[in-house]
Amino acid sequence: MELAVFIAGSLICLMGAIGVVTSENPVHSALSLVGTLFGIAVLFIAQDAEFLAAVQVIVYAGAIVVMFLFVIMLLGVDRTDDIRVDPLVGQRSAAIVAGVLLAGGLTAVVLLGSVSGARSSAAAPTKDLPNVAQIGQLLFTDYLWAFEITSVLLVIAVVGAVVLARHRRDDFVDDLPGDEVPEIAAAPAEEVS
Amino acid sequence: MILGLDPLFSGHVGLVVVLIVVVKAALTLGICLVATMLMIWFERKIVSDLQNRIGPNRAGPWGILQTLADGLKVILKEDLIPDKADRLVFRLAPILTMVPAFITFGLIPLGGDFSNGNGGAVTMFGHTTFLQLANPDAGVLVILAMSSIAVYGVMLAGWSSGSKYPLLGSVRASAQMVSYEAALGLSVLAVVLVSGSATKGGLGTLTTNGIVNAQAPWGWNLWVTGLIPFMIFSVAATAELNRPPFDLVEAEQELVGSFQTEYSGFRFAIFYLAEFLNCVTMGAIIVTLFLGGPAGPVLFGPGWIWGFLWFFLKLVAILYAFVWTRASVPRVRYDQLMDLGWKVLIPLSLGWLLLLVAIRVGSDLGWNPFATIAVSAVVMASCYGLLVQAMKVSRRNRELEGVID
């Protein structure tokens, strides 16, 4: 049974992953990514990690990929890209080398290492508590500092994004003649108060 | 003997359990579809009453079969796919609006007797089970996850139509749904905070069953959390459902039919059904989280019947409130929508959550409750002052930049 769930979950993951790289349309790629994320959520549930599965769907499928799609739609980059052109010189060959190395490494770990296949919750601190409650307890006791630091990092990222976005707006000048360079340095910096 | 079979080959799940789950899944699906059909009729009838019209009255008694007639008609219609449409995504989008609502409905406790200490569990063929399709440990998180992927249907429908108005509508819809999800989640947090159970060492619970059990019989979260989370959740739910007064997604005067413009035939019917199914599901979530779900007094006879009855009555009350709002409140402007979401609901729900946390911590540590509330009120007031000041500054800056007049 567990094997069947694993095979189904990993098939969803793999098909999604192949779809992400082979789709010519960015929206199709994003949707394939959602498939992969759901496959990973299924694998989490098979490991009794319900909290991770739910958060995986909320954060990645529900927020991040929605944001991808939003940007794709707003910027109108949803045209079909020519897949035969290398955006960066040598990118494709480097990607092939890196992919082969990664696949070799993973295979080596599986072949040489001792993968027991034991369920993650086998090592849980208390077995009779639900997974969600255990994560909550640990997050707000032993790992509180890491948790708080991470949230501060996120706040910094948000503030940084807002600041960068607002600075760029100043530099835009309407009806710019082709050969004239706008004087960016002279622009009044009134938004910082 | 045959009930001892092991169809899943897992060693501990027998045929009876599998059969119970299958029957429950089929029943849940049936209840969903019938409830959707009745909800459409209910809404049309109530709105027409409120507008001094008669409404549907031809098909069946009181026009109750009108939805069935409409459904049959729409199946027979031609199913068009525009030339510029992305055919795969165009076909996928209606399904994506429907599925999350079904899954969410499977987590709602529909019945059960919560008054005798069993926590709503009933015994069927020698197996103890809850009168809900599934009760995962991550309960409320799964509901939030489903509500966060519900945006895909609308978003992809608009994009894949290959037409301008649907695209505008879907961009509006996704912005609106993503914005109100934050307020939705924060008001759910307040519910989870007060739903601790004394039997498990004061640990809280995320399961829908546990939340209902913590409210039984009369400790409804409606007043336990102090009314504000309920109001925020209801407003955010209305916005999440794209229902009036937040139906900017389907503002006919501006966007033709929005994301549904290019849809016809059965695919349009699926969108139409999904809208009302989502409405029923959201009403059921509100009943579960704030109105005690199926919990209520048992007057006579078996307790689980009363669970269904109480749940149904509470659900109808909430749905009537939805319809009533739709019939009486005019549509808001887009900037009003965003202001309400970001500047009122999110700060208010965050502040209220912190207030509840302070009261909880205070009662654990034996602080004077009045002092706790007074200090919290002062802190919240000063935070509100800072927020107002920040909004004033940013507005002035935007005026200086010439973004707004």
Interface residues (C-beta under 8 A of the other chain):
Chain A: M1 E2 N25 V27 H28 L31 V34 E50 F51 A53 A54 V55 V57 I58 A61 G62 A63 V66 L69 F70 M73 L74 D78 L129 P130 N131 V132 A133 G136 R169 D170 E190 E191 S193
Chain B: L8 F9 S10 D86 L88 V89 L92 P136 D137 A138 L141 V142 L144 A145 S148 I149 V151 Y152 M155 L156 W159 S160 L167 S170 V171 S174 A175 V178 E181 K200 L203 G204 T205 L206 V393 N397 L400 E401
